Amino acid sequence: MAENVADSVDGARSIEDSILRDTEPGTWTYWFRENILLWVLKDPYGFLYTVFLILSPLFIISAILSYMLYRDVEKREKDKKRRAKKESNQARARGRSKKDN
């Protein structure tokens, strides 16, 4: 078991070395590799927690906006049906009035 832990630590170090290789300081890839990828490698659960913490308000806002859109679409469909029914009743009433004359 100790060998597996040592192998995983060595594997993580080799991944870090391969990530940091061939990068020039001052570029965005260097910054990304230096900050974000090493953070993910060193503390994956902390990274996921932070990502979910940042994204959860956006999910809530998305749910609220989609519910508002749903209500608006339903309202428009009801209005459209009501108008169609009203127009058909008016057309029938006009047809009756012409027949009466």
A tleap script that builds the chain and sets N, CA, C and O, in Angstrom:
source leaprc.protein.ff14SB
mol = sequence {
  NMET ALA GLU ASN VAL ALA ASP SER VAL ASP
  GLY ALA ARG SER ILE GLU ASP SER ILE LEU
  ARG ASP THR GLU PRO GLY THR TRP THR TYR
  TRP PHE ARG GLU ASN ILE LEU LEU TRP VAL
  LEU LYS ASP PRO TYR GLY PHE LEU TYR THR
  VAL PHE LEU ILE LEU SER PRO LEU PHE ILE
  ILE SER ALA ILE LEU SER TYR MET LEU TYR
  ARG ASP VAL GLU LYS ARG GLU LYS ASP LYS
  LYS ARG ARG ALA LYS LYS GLU SER ASN GLN
  ALA ARG ALA ARG GLY ARG SER LYS LYS ASP
  CASN
}
set mol.1.N position { 0.818 -1.192 0.000 }
set mol.1.CA position { 0.000 0.000 0.000 }
set mol.1.C position { 0.861 1.254 0.000 }
set mol.1.O position { 0.524 2.244 -0.650 }
set mol.2.N position { 1.959 1.214 0.720 }
set mol.2.CA position { 2.861 2.355 0.761 }
set mol.2.C position { 3.468 2.604 -0.614 }
set mol.2.O position { 3.751 3.745 -0.983 }
set mol.3.N position { 3.665 1.529 -1.364 }
set mol.3.CA position { 4.211 1.678 -2.714 }
set mol.3.C position { 3.221 2.392 -3.622 }
set mol.3.O position { 3.613 3.201 -4.462 }
set mol.4.N position { 1.928 2.090 -3.451 }
set mol.4.CA position { 0.904 2.739 -4.270 }
set mol.4.C position { 0.850 4.231 -3.992 }
set mol.4.O position { 0.691 5.032 -4.913 }
set mol.5.N position { 0.981 4.612 -2.712 }
set mol.5.CA position { 0.962 6.032 -2.355 }
set mol.5.C position { 2.195 6.720 -2.918 }
set mol.5.O position { 2.110 7.831 -3.442 }
set mol.6.N position { 3.325 6.067 -2.809 }
set mol.6.CA position { 4.557 6.647 -3.339 }
set mol.6.C position { 4.467 6.784 -4.854 }
set mol.6.O position { 4.911 7.784 -5.418 }
set mol.7.N position { 3.893 5.783 -5.511 }
set mol.7.CA position { 3.735 5.854 -6.965 }
set mol.7.C position { 2.807 6.986 -7.364 }
set mol.7.O position { 3.058 7.683 -8.347 }
set mol.8.N position { 1.732 7.171 -6.601 }
set mol.8.CA position { 0.796 8.245 -6.945 }
set mol.8.C position { 1.424 9.614 -6.709 }
set mol.8.O position { 1.175 10.547 -7.472 }
set mol.9.N position { 2.240 9.745 -5.653 }
set mol.9.CA position { 2.921 11.020 -5.394 }
set mol.9.C position { 3.925 11.290 -6.499 }
set mol.9.O position { 4.007 12.410 -7.003 }
set mol.10.N position { 4.692 10.269 -6.880 }
set mol.10.CA position { 5.646 10.440 -7.975 }
set mol.10.C position { 4.923 10.754 -9.284 }
set mol.10.O position { 5.397 11.561 -10.084 }
set mol.11.N position { 3.773 10.110 -9.495 }
set mol.11.CA position { 2.984 10.376 -10.697 }
set mol.11.C position { 2.486 11.809 -10.721 }
set mol.11.O position { 2.480 12.443 -11.776 }
set mol.12.N position { 2.065 12.331 -9.568 }
set mol.12.CA position { 1.599 13.716 -9.491 }
set mol.12.C position { 2.746 14.679 -9.751 }
set mol.12.O position { 2.574 15.695 -10.424 }
set mol.13.N position { 3.924 14.353 -9.212 }
set mol.13.CA position { 5.081 15.225 -9.448 }
set mol.13.C position { 5.472 15.229 -10.926 }
set mol.13.O position { 5.829 16.270 -11.476 }
set mol.14.N position { 5.403 14.068 -11.559 }
set mol.14.CA position { 5.751 14.017 -12.979 }
set mol.14.C position { 4.712 14.779 -13.811 }
set mol.14.O position { 5.054 15.392 -14.822 }
set mol.15.N position { 3.457 14.739 -13.388 }
set mol.15.CA position { 2.424 15.512 -14.092 }
set mol.15.C position { 2.699 16.999 -13.935 }
set mol.15.O position { 2.608 17.758 -14.900 }
set mol.16.N position { 3.039 17.419 -12.705 }
set mol.16.CA position { 3.360 18.831 -12.476 }
set mol.16.C position { 4.548 19.259 -13.324 }
set mol.16.O position { 4.533 20.333 -13.926 }
set mol.17.N position { 5.577 18.418 -13.371 }
set mol.17.CA position { 6.750 18.754 -14.173 }
set mol.17.C position { 6.400 18.869 -15.654 }
set mol.17.O position { 6.886 19.771 -16.337 }
set mol.18.N position { 5.564 17.968 -16.152 }
set mol.18.CA position { 5.195 18.025 -17.569 }
set mol.18.C position { 4.307 19.233 -17.861 }
set mol.18.O position { 4.353 19.783 -18.961 }
set mol.19.N position { 3.509 19.644 -16.894 }
set mol.19.CA position { 2.648 20.810 -17.093 }
set mol.19.C position { 3.475 22.084 -17.153 }
set mol.19.O position { 3.239 22.951 -17.995 }
set mol.20.N position { 4.447 22.192 -16.253 }
set mol.20.CA position { 5.237 23.417 -16.183 }
set mol.20.C position { 6.334 23.494 -17.238 }
set mol.20.O position { 6.957 24.541 -17.412 }
set mol.21.N position { 6.567 22.412 -17.927 }
set mol.21.CA position { 7.598 22.402 -18.968 }
set mol.21.C position { 7.116 23.178 -20.189 }
set mol.21.O position { 5.916 23.213 -20.462 }
set mol.22.N position { 8.006 23.782 -20.902 }
set mol.22.CA position { 7.733 24.467 -22.164 }
set mol.22.C position { 6.746 25.631 -22.007 }
set mol.22.O position { 5.905 25.844 -22.880 }
set mol.23.N position { 6.835 26.366 -20.934 }
set mol.23.CA position { 5.993 27.549 -20.781 }
set mol.23.C position { 6.886 28.745 -20.505 }
set mol.23.O position { 7.872 28.646 -19.774 }
set mol.24.N position { 6.533 29.855 -21.090 }
set mol.24.CA position { 7.281 31.081 -20.883 }
set mol.24.C position { 6.541 31.949 -19.879 }
set mol.24.O position { 5.334 32.147 -20.019 }
set mol.25.N position { 7.219 32.464 -18.884 }
set mol.25.CA position { 6.547 33.361 -17.937 }
set mol.25.C position { 6.014 34.595 -18.652 }
set mol.25.O position { 6.652 35.131 -19.558 }
set mol.26.N position { 4.856 35.027 -18.235 }
set mol.26.CA position { 4.251 36.209 -18.836 }
set mol.26.C position { 3.163 35.895 -19.842 }
set mol.26.O position { 2.470 36.804 -20.298 }
set mol.27.N position { 2.997 34.646 -20.194 }
set mol.27.CA position { 1.946 34.282 -21.132 }
set mol.27.C position { 0.730 33.773 -20.351 }
set mol.27.O position { 0.842 33.384 -19.189 }
set mol.28.N position { -0.421 33.782 -21.006 }
set mol.28.CA position { -1.633 33.331 -20.322 }
set mol.28.C position { -1.596 31.832 -20.079 }
set mol.28.O position { -2.166 31.355 -19.097 }
set mol.29.N position { -0.931 31.072 -20.960 }
set mol.29.CA position { -0.831 29.629 -20.727 }
set mol.29.C position { 0.024 29.334 -19.503 }
set mol.29.O position { -0.265 28.413 -18.739 }
set mol.30.N position { 1.069 30.114 -19.325 }
set mol.30.CA position { 1.901 29.947 -18.129 }
set mol.30.C position { 1.087 30.261 -16.884 }
set mol.30.O position { 1.139 29.512 -15.909 }
set mol.31.N position { 0.338 31.352 -16.900 }
set mol.31.CA position { -0.488 31.717 -15.747 }
set mol.31.C position { -1.519 30.629 -15.462 }
set mol.31.O position { -1.717 30.235 -14.313 }
set mol.32.N position { -2.173 30.146 -16.522 }
set mol.32.CA position { -3.180 29.102 -16.355 }
set mol.32.C position { -2.556 27.838 -15.769 }
set mol.32.O position { -3.095 27.244 -14.836 }
set mol.33.N position { -1.446 27.446 -16.313 }
set mol.33.CA position { -0.784 26.231 -15.825 }
set mol.33.C position { -0.243 26.418 -14.416 }
set mol.33.O position { -0.332 25.513 -13.586 }
set mol.34.N position { 0.308 27.572 -14.151 }
set mol.34.CA position { 0.913 27.832 -12.842 }
set mol.34.C position { -0.137 27.926 -11.744 }
set mol.34.O position { 0.082 27.442 -10.633 }
set mol.35.N position { -1.263 28.537 -12.040 }
set mol.35.CA position { -2.263 28.782 -11.001 }
set mol.35.C position { -3.383 27.762 -10.988 }
set mol.35.O position { -3.602 27.094 -9.978 }
set mol.36.N position { -4.087 27.635 -12.083 }
set mol.36.CA position { -5.303 26.823 -12.105 }
set mol.36.C position { -4.985 25.330 -12.085 }
set mol.36.O position { -5.493 24.607 -11.228 }
set mol.37.N position { -4.170 24.863 -12.996 }
set mol.37.CA position { -3.915 23.425 -13.086 }
set mol.37.C position { -3.210 22.879 -11.846 }
set mol.37.O position { -3.513 21.775 -11.394 }
set mol.38.N position { -2.283 23.639 -11.302 }
set mol.38.CA position { -1.630 23.169 -10.086 }
set mol.38.C position { -2.590 23.170 -8.912 }
set mol.38.O position { -2.505 22.307 -8.039 }
set mol.39.N position { -3.498 24.127 -8.881 }
set mol.39.CA position { -4.516 24.155 -7.828 }
set mol.39.C position { -5.403 22.920 -7.934 }
set mol.39.O position { -5.730 22.298 -6.923 }
set mol.40.N position { -5.795 22.561 -9.167 }
set mol.40.CA position { -6.630 21.365 -9.372 }
set mol.40.C position { -5.867 20.120 -8.957 }
set mol.40.O position { -6.439 19.223 -8.338 }
set mol.41.N position { -4.591 20.052 -9.285 }
set mol.41.CA position { -3.799 18.876 -8.925 }
set mol.41.C position { -3.598 18.763 -7.421 }
set mol.41.O position { -3.650 17.665 -6.866 }
set mol.42.N position { -3.372 19.880 -6.766 }
set mol.42.CA position { -3.074 19.837 -5.342 }
set mol.42.C position { -4.322 19.693 -4.478 }
set mol.42.O position { -4.286 19.018 -3.450 }
set mol.43.N position { -5.429 20.322 -4.884 }
set mol.43.CA position { -6.643 20.312 -4.062 }
set mol.43.C position { -7.877 20.187 -4.959 }
set mol.43.O position { -8.588 21.170 -5.167 }
set mol.44.N position { -8.138 18.994 -5.490 }
set mol.44.CA position { -9.267 18.858 -6.427 }
set mol.44.C position { -10.619 19.115 -5.777 }
set mol.44.O position { -11.501 19.698 -6.408 }
set mol.45.N position { -10.804 18.691 -4.521 }
set mol.45.CA position { -12.101 18.903 -3.862 }
set mol.45.C position { -12.328 20.380 -3.552 }
set mol.45.O position { -13.452 20.870 -3.658 }
set mol.46.N position { -11.292 21.074 -3.177 }
set mol.46.CA position { -11.411 22.520 -2.955 }
set mol.46.C position { -11.738 23.252 -4.242 }
set mol.46.O position { -12.524 24.199 -4.247 }
set mol.47.N position { -11.127 22.804 -5.339 }
set mol.47.CA position { -11.416 23.403 -6.640 }
set mol.47.C position { -12.870 23.180 -7.033 }
set mol.47.O position { -13.552 24.112 -7.459 }
set mol.48.N position { -13.345 21.940 -6.889 }
set mol.48.CA position { -14.741 21.648 -7.235 }
set mol.48.C position { -15.706 22.423 -6.343 }
set mol.48.O position { -16.727 22.925 -6.815 }
set mol.49.N position { -15.385 22.520 -5.065 }
set mol.49.CA position { -16.224 23.291 -4.140 }
set mol.49.C position { -16.310 24.743 -4.588 }
set mol.49.O position { -17.391 25.332 -4.601 }
set mol.50.N position { -15.176 25.316 -4.952 }
set mol.50.CA position { -15.156 26.710 -5.388 }
set mol.50.C position { -15.932 26.897 -6.677 }
set mol.50.O position { -16.664 27.876 -6.822 }
set mol.51.N position { -15.783 25.977 -7.611 }
set mol.51.CA position { -16.512 26.072 -8.886 }
set mol.51.C position { -18.010 26.003 -8.642 }
set mol.51.O position { -18.763 26.803 -9.197 }
set mol.52.N position { -18.458 25.048 -7.811 }
set mol.52.CA position { -19.886 24.941 -7.512 }
set mol.52.C position { -20.388 26.148 -6.749 }
set mol.52.O position { -21.523 26.582 -6.947 }
set mol.53.N position { -19.561 26.690 -5.884 }
set mol.53.CA position { -19.935 27.885 -5.127 }
set mol.53.C position { -20.132 29.076 -6.059 }
set mol.53.O position { -21.036 29.887 -5.856 }
set mol.54.N position { -19.295 29.177 -7.068 }
set mol.54.CA position { -19.406 30.277 -8.033 }
set mol.54.C position { -20.583 30.056 -8.984 }
set mol.54.O position { -21.282 31.008 -9.330 }
set mol.55.N position { -20.806 28.819 -9.407 }
set mol.55.CA position { -21.842 28.545 -10.403 }
set mol.55.C position { -23.249 28.431 -9.832 }
set mol.55.O position { -24.219 28.621 -10.565 }
set mol.56.N position { -23.387 28.130 -8.562 }
set mol.56.CA position { -24.733 27.920 -7.995 }
set mol.56.C position { -25.634 29.145 -8.119 }
set mol.56.O position { -26.808 28.971 -8.447 }
set mol.57.N position { -25.170 30.371 -7.881 }
set mol.57.CA position { -26.075 31.512 -8.111 }
set mol.57.C position { -26.496 31.641 -9.573 }
set mol.57.O position { -27.612 32.072 -9.860 }
set mol.58.N position { -25.617 31.274 -10.488 }
set mol.58.CA position { -25.968 31.337 -11.904 }
set mol.58.C position { -27.035 30.307 -12.251 }
set mol.58.O position { -27.914 30.581 -13.067 }
set mol.59.N position { -26.968 29.122 -11.640 }
set mol.59.CA position { -28.011 28.120 -11.848 }
set mol.59.C position { -29.350 28.607 -11.305 }
set mol.59.O position { -30.393 28.388 -11.922 }
set mol.60.N position { -29.318 29.263 -10.160 }
set mol.60.CA position { -30.556 29.782 -9.557 }
set mol.60.C position { -31.158 30.865 -10.452 }
set mol.60.O position { -32.365 30.869 -10.695 }
set mol.61.N position { -30.334 31.767 -10.933 }
set mol.61.CA position { -30.810 32.829 -11.827 }
set mol.61.C position { -31.393 32.217 -13.098 }
set mol.61.O position { -32.436 32.660 -13.579 }
set mol.62.N position { -30.726 31.206 -13.640 }
set mol.62.CA position { -31.216 30.537 -14.846 }
set mol.62.C position { -32.574 29.892 -14.602 }
set mol.62.O position { -33.456 29.967 -15.457 }
set mol.63.N position { -32.750 29.264 -13.452 }
set mol.63.CA position { -34.031 28.627 -13.140 }
set mol.63.C position { -35.140 29.671 -13.014 }
set mol.63.O position { -36.250 29.456 -13.499 }
set mol.64.N position { -34.849 30.784 -12.374 }
set mol.64.CA position { -35.853 31.845 -12.215 }
set mol.64.C position { -36.247 32.412 -13.570 }
set mol.64.O position { -37.433 32.591 -13.850 }
set mol.65.N position { -35.267 32.692 -14.405 }
set mol.65.CA position { -35.557 33.261 -15.721 }
set mol.65.C position { -36.312 32.284 -16.616 }
set mol.65.O position { -37.190 32.695 -17.374 }
set mol.66.N position { -35.985 30.999 -16.538 }
set mol.66.CA position { -36.712 30.036 -17.358 }
set mol.66.C position { -38.149 29.892 -16.873 }
set mol.66.O position { -39.044 29.686 -17.692 }
set mol.67.N position { -38.399 29.992 -15.573 }
set mol.67.CA position { -39.759 29.946 -15.055 }
set mol.67.C position { -40.544 31.179 -15.516 }
set mol.67.O position { -41.716 31.070 -15.875 }
set mol.68.N position { -39.906 32.337 -15.505 }
set mol.68.CA position { -40.570 33.551 -15.979 }
set mol.68.C position { -40.907 33.433 -17.464 }
set mol.68.O position { -41.986 33.851 -17.883 }
set mol.69.N position { -40.010 32.877 -18.257 }
set mol.69.CA position { -40.266 32.672 -19.674 }
set mol.69.C position { -41.412 31.693 -19.880 }
set mol.69.O position { -42.254 31.904 -20.753 }
set mol.70.N position { -41.455 30.632 -19.093 }
set mol.70.CA position { -42.538 29.653 -19.170 }
set mol.70.C position { -43.883 30.322 -18.910 }
set mol.70.O position { -44.843 30.096 -19.647 }
set mol.71.N position { -43.954 31.140 -17.871 }
set mol.71.CA position { -45.212 31.834 -17.554 }
set mol.71.C position { -45.624 32.767 -18.686 }
set mol.71.O position { -46.806 32.840 -19.023 }
set mol.72.N position { -44.676 33.475 -19.275 }
set mol.72.CA position { -44.975 34.399 -20.367 }
set mol.72.C position { -45.490 33.650 -21.594 }
set mol.72.O position { -46.448 34.090 -22.229 }
set mol.73.N position { -44.869 32.534 -21.931 }
set mol.73.CA position { -45.300 31.744 -23.088 }
set mol.73.C position { -46.703 31.199 -22.855 }
set mol.73.O position { -47.537 31.238 -23.760 }
set mol.74.N position { -46.975 30.695 -21.661 }
set mol.74.CA position { -48.316 30.186 -21.345 }
set mol.74.C position { -49.365 31.293 -21.444 }
set mol.74.O position { -50.460 31.071 -21.959 }
set mol.75.N position { -49.031 32.472 -20.954 }
set mol.75.CA position { -49.966 33.600 -21.014 }
set mol.75.C position { -50.265 33.975 -22.459 }
set mol.75.O position { -51.416 34.230 -22.813 }
set mol.76.N position { -49.234 34.010 -23.291 }
set mol.76.CA position { -49.440 34.357 -24.700 }
set mol.76.C position { -50.284 33.307 -25.420 }
set mol.76.O position { -51.126 33.647 -26.251 }
set mol.77.N position { -50.058 32.035 -25.102 }
set mol.77.CA position { -50.861 30.982 -25.725 }
set mol.77.C position { -52.327 31.091 -25.319 }
set mol.77.O position { -53.212 30.899 -26.153 }
set mol.78.N position { -52.593 31.394 -24.063 }
set mol.78.CA position { -53.976 31.558 -23.611 }
set mol.78.C position { -54.636 32.752 -24.295 }
set mol.78.O position { -55.791 32.678 -24.715 }
set mol.79.N position { -53.887 33.860 -24.403 }
set mol.79.CA position { -54.424 35.037 -25.097 }
set mol.79.C position { -54.720 34.730 -26.562 }
set mol.79.O position { -55.738 35.163 -27.103 }
set mol.80.N position { -53.833 33.989 -27.191 }
set mol.80.CA position { -54.016 33.645 -28.595 }
set mol.80.C position { -55.261 32.772 -28.788 }
set mol.80.O position { -56.030 32.988 -29.725 }
set mol.81.N position { -55.459 31.791 -27.908 }
set mol.81.CA position { -56.648 30.946 -27.982 }
set mol.81.C position { -57.912 31.760 -27.728 }
set mol.81.O position { -58.925 31.577 -28.403 }
set mol.82.N position { -57.844 32.656 -26.756 }
set mol.82.CA position { -59.004 33.484 -26.432 }
set mol.82.C position { -59.376 34.383 -27.604 }
set mol.82.O position { -60.554 34.528 -27.930 }
set mol.83.N position { -58.376 34.982 -28.233 }
set mol.83.CA position { -58.647 35.844 -29.388 }
set mol.83.C position { -59.224 35.048 -30.558 }
set mol.83.O position { -60.149 35.513 -31.225 }
set mol.84.N position { -58.689 33.862 -30.810 }
set mol.84.CA position { -59.187 33.034 -31.905 }
set mol.84.C position { -60.648 32.640 -31.644 }
set mol.84.O position { -61.477 32.660 -32.553 }
set mol.85.N position { -60.942 32.290 -30.414 }
set mol.85.CA position { -62.319 31.915 -30.070 }
set mol.85.C position { -63.249 33.116 -30.214 }
set mol.85.O position { -64.369 32.982 -30.707 }
set mol.86.N position { -62.786 34.284 -29.786 }
set mol.86.CA position { -63.593 35.502 -29.892 }
set mol.86.C position { -63.855 35.839 -31.353 }
set mol.86.O position { -64.979 36.186 -31.716 }
set mol.87.N position { -62.830 35.741 -32.194 }
set mol.87.CA position { -62.994 36.050 -33.615 }
set mol.87.C position { -63.936 35.056 -34.296 }
set mol.87.O position { -64.735 35.441 -35.149 }
set mol.88.N position { -63.844 33.787 -33.922 }
set mol.88.CA position { -64.740 32.799 -34.538 }
set mol.88.C position { -66.184 33.055 -34.098 }
set mol.88.O position { -67.105 32.908 -34.902 }
set mol.89.N position { -66.391 33.429 -32.854 }
set mol.89.CA position { -67.745 33.756 -32.388 }
set mol.89.C position { -68.291 34.998 -33.089 }
set mol.89.O position { -69.470 35.050 -33.440 }
set mol.90.N position { -67.433 35.995 -33.292 }
set mol.90.CA position { -67.854 37.201 -33.994 }
set mol.90.C position { -68.214 36.878 -35.442 }
set mol.90.O position { -69.197 37.398 -35.969 }
set mol.91.N position { -67.427 36.029 -36.079 }
set mol.91.CA position { -67.711 35.647 -37.468 }
set mol.91.C position { -69.032 34.898 -37.558 }
set mol.91.O position { -69.812 35.121 -38.483 }
set mol.92.N position { -69.285 34.013 -36.605 }
set mol.92.CA position { -70.560 33.291 -36.585 }
set mol.92.C position { -71.722 34.254 -36.363 }
set mol.92.O position { -72.774 34.126 -36.989 }
set mol.93.N position { -71.524 35.213 -35.472 }
set mol.93.CA position { -72.587 36.173 -35.190 }
set mol.93.C position { -72.859 37.045 -36.412 }
set mol.93.O position { -74.011 37.370 -36.698 }
set mol.94.N position { -71.816 37.420 -37.124 }
set mol.94.CA position { -72.012 38.219 -38.336 }
set mol.94.C position { -72.747 37.411 -39.404 }
set mol.94.O position { -73.585 37.946 -40.131 }
set mol.95.N position { -72.431 36.135 -39.491 }
set mol.95.CA position { -73.086 35.260 -40.457 }
set mol.95.C position { -74.566 35.113 -40.141 }
set mol.95.O position { -75.384 35.045 -41.058 }
set mol.96.N position { -74.919 35.063 -38.895 }
set mol.96.CA position { -76.323 34.948 -38.511 }
set mol.96.C position { -77.089 36.229 -38.819 }
set mol.96.O position { -78.233 36.202 -39.273 }
set mol.97.N position { -76.420 37.356 -38.556 }
set mol.97.CA position { -77.098 38.621 -38.789 }
set mol.97.C position { -77.372 38.845 -40.282 }
set mol.97.O position { -78.384 39.448 -40.637 }
set mol.98.N position { -76.491 38.370 -41.147 }
set mol.98.CA position { -76.713 38.494 -42.586 }
set mol.98.C position { -77.832 37.591 -43.044 }
set mol.98.O position { -78.589 37.952 -43.945 }
set mol.99.N position { -77.950 36.418 -42.439 }
set mol.99.CA position { -79.016 35.501 -42.813 }
set mol.99.C position { -80.375 36.038 -42.363 }
set mol.99.O position { -81.385 35.806 -43.028 }
set mol.100.N position { -80.402 36.737 -41.266 }
set mol.100.CA position { -81.656 37.303 -40.746 }
set mol.100.C position { -82.203 38.366 -41.668 }
set mol.100.O position { -83.420 38.526 -41.755 }
set mol.101.N position { -81.365 39.087 -42.346 }
set mol.101.CA position { -81.817 40.193 -43.207 }
set mol.101.C position { -82.412 39.705 -44.449 }
set mol.101.O position { -82.842 40.503 -45.282 }
savepdb mol mol.pdb
quit
